[in-house]
Amino acid sequence: MAGKIPDLELTPRAGTGKGAARQARRDGLVPGVVYGGGKEPQAITIPFNILFKKLKDKNIKVSMIQIKITPNYGPRYNKMFEQVFEDVAKASNITLLPFFMEAVATDKSLMQADGIHPNAEAQPIIANYVEQQLNNLMTMEQ
């Protein structure tokens, strides 16, 4: 994909880890890491709107996966959170893929003790589910 977008300008990101990535997102940036070329990985950011526009301009399919949060936030907040994904997908004319943990989130045997994060046994189920969703998406485009 990078070969299709030769003028993609990335900015080195000083911090790494969850805190730095969250701050980048709050600032409207997409955090990432560039690997390869026999060099050390480089933490980077790119403005979301620029990345999105360049992908669309090159006819690269953009999709987004629905994310859900735990019910302890309450039904009102959960609905508002989920609505953000629907609104962005609609406004941006991109496909919103279903929540990737739907197949495991209600099965306690597939969750870690915290009840929030999937365990190792859940990983192949999640991977297969996401693969199926992406295959469906690619089939729809043809």
HUGI-V817287 format. One line per field, one symbol per residue. ss: DSSP state (~ for helix, > for strand, _ for the rest). phi: phi as a letter, one per 20 degrees, with the letter a starting at -180 (. if undefined). psi: psi as a letter, one per 30 degrees, with the letter a starting at -180 (. if undefined). Layout:
ss: ???
phi: ???
psi: ???
This chain:
ss: _~~~______>>_____~~~~~~~~~__>>>>>>>>__>>>>>>>>>~~~~~~~~~~_____>>>_____~~~_~~~~~~~~~~~~~~~~~~__>>>__________~~~>______>_~~~~~~~~~~~~~~~~~~~~~~_
phi: .gfecfdfdddgdfecngfffffgffemdeeacedommdfgdfccbggffgffffffelefdccefdcdffffnfffgfffffgfffffffelceeefgfdgfcfedgfddfgfmddfefffgfffgfffgffffffffffe
psi: eeffifgjkkkkkellleeeeeeeefggljllkklagglkkjkllkkeeeeeeeeeeghkkklkkkkllkfffleeeeeeeeeeeeeeeeefhlkjklkfgefffgjffgllffgeklaeffeeeeeeeeeeeeeeeeeef.
